[in-house]
Amino acid sequence: MKILVLSGVLRCGHDGKVTNQNRQSWVRIAAQPLLVATDPEGRDISMCPNISTNTKQCNTTLMVVKGYSAFLRIDGNKVCLDSVDGMTDGVPPSHYTVRDPGQQFVGADR
């Protein structure tokens, strides 16, 4: 598994784009800050095409269900891996996942 950085790409299940934001900036890979626990949560989702009379498009990411490192931490916060998976506020609910970690140099087992 690769470590997730700010330039990584997260998408909802309908292909809406998650806007990343980092809480820490002093640990970097290829000039990109690593994302840590709760960075993917509560983020805006744009361009979700899930719009109809019986559905609600994904607008916000909810809590991460899996994908935080069990061992690697920065300033006490777990590092995000490319296995990050969480739910959105869409109806019906959709998962958001990592499409590209933003770097291909550094990985972690979990």
C-alpha positions as CSV (number, residue, x, y, z in Angstrom):
1,M,0.0,0.0,0.0
2,K,1.2,3.5,-0.8
3,I,1.1,6.5,1.6
4,L,-1.5,9.1,0.6
5,V,-0.4,12.6,-0.1
6,L,-2.2,15.9,-0.7
7,S,-2.1,15.5,-4.5
8,G,-3.7,12.1,-4.3
9,V,-7.1,11.5,-6.0
10,L,-10.1,10.4,-4.0
11,R,-13.5,9.9,-5.7
12,C,-17.0,9.0,-4.6
13,G,-18.5,5.8,-6.1
14,H,-20.2,8.0,-8.8
15,D,-16.8,9.6,-9.7
16,G,-17.3,12.9,-7.9
17,K,-14.0,14.5,-6.9
18,V,-13.0,14.9,-3.2
19,T,-11.2,18.1,-2.3
20,N,-8.2,17.1,-0.2
21,Q,-6.9,19.2,2.7
22,N,-3.9,18.5,4.9
23,R,-3.5,19.2,8.6
24,Q,0.2,18.8,8.7
25,S,2.8,20.0,6.3
26,W,6.2,19.2,7.7
27,V,6.4,15.5,6.5
28,R,6.4,15.3,2.7
29,I,7.0,12.8,-0.1
30,A,8.1,14.4,-3.4
31,A,7.3,17.8,-2.0
32,Q,3.7,16.8,-1.2
33,P,2.4,16.8,2.5
34,L,1.3,13.4,3.8
35,L,-2.4,13.1,4.8
36,V,-3.1,11.9,8.3
37,A,-6.1,10.7,10.2
38,T,-9.3,12.7,9.7
39,D,-7.8,14.6,6.7
40,P,-10.1,12.8,4.3
41,E,-13.2,13.4,6.5
42,G,-15.7,16.2,6.1
43,R,-14.3,17.2,2.7
44,D,-16.3,18.7,-0.2
45,I,-17.2,16.5,-3.1
46,S,-17.6,18.2,-6.5
47,M,-19.1,17.0,-9.8
48,C,-21.0,14.0,-8.4
49,P,-23.4,13.0,-11.2
50,N,-25.8,11.1,-8.9
51,I,-28.7,13.6,-9.4
52,S,-32.3,12.5,-9.8
53,T,-35.7,12.8,-8.1
54,N,-35.0,9.8,-5.9
55,T,-31.3,10.4,-5.0
56,K,-29.1,13.0,-3.5
57,Q,-25.6,13.7,-5.0
58,C,-22.6,13.2,-2.8
59,N,-21.5,16.6,-1.3
60,T,-19.3,15.6,1.7
61,T,-17.1,12.8,2.9
62,L,-18.0,11.1,6.2
63,M,-15.8,9.1,8.6
64,V,-13.1,6.9,7.2
65,V,-14.0,3.2,7.8
66,K,-10.5,1.8,6.9
67,G,-7.2,2.9,5.5
68,Y,-5.3,4.5,8.4
69,S,-1.9,3.0,9.2
70,A,-1.8,0.9,12.4
71,F,1.9,1.7,12.9
72,L,2.9,4.9,11.1
73,R,2.1,8.2,12.8
74,I,3.0,11.9,12.4
75,D,2.7,14.0,15.6
76,G,0.4,11.2,17.0
77,N,-1.9,11.1,14.0
78,K,-2.2,7.9,11.9
79,V,-0.9,8.2,8.3
80,C,-3.4,7.7,5.5
81,L,-2.8,4.8,3.1
82,D,-4.1,4.2,-0.4
83,S,-6.7,1.8,1.1
84,V,-8.7,4.7,2.6
85,D,-12.4,3.9,2.3
86,G,-15.3,5.8,3.8
87,M,-18.9,6.8,3.1
88,T,-20.4,9.9,1.6
89,D,-23.6,11.9,2.5
90,G,-25.2,10.9,-0.8
91,V,-28.5,9.0,-1.0
92,P,-28.2,6.1,-1.3
93,P,-24.8,6.2,0.5
94,S,-21.7,5.7,-1.6
95,H,-18.1,4.9,-0.7
96,Y,-15.3,7.2,-1.4
97,T,-11.9,5.6,-2.2
98,V,-8.4,6.4,-3.4
99,R,-7.9,6.3,-7.2
100,D,-4.3,7.6,-7.1
101,P,-2.2,8.0,-3.9
102,G,-0.3,11.0,-5.5
103,Q,3.1,9.3,-5.2
104,Q,4.6,5.9,-6.1
105,F,7.8,6.0,-3.9
106,V,6.8,5.2,-0.3
107,G,4.6,2.4,0.9
108,A,3.6,0.7,4.2
109,D,2.2,-2.7,5.0
110,R,-0.6,-1.3,7.2
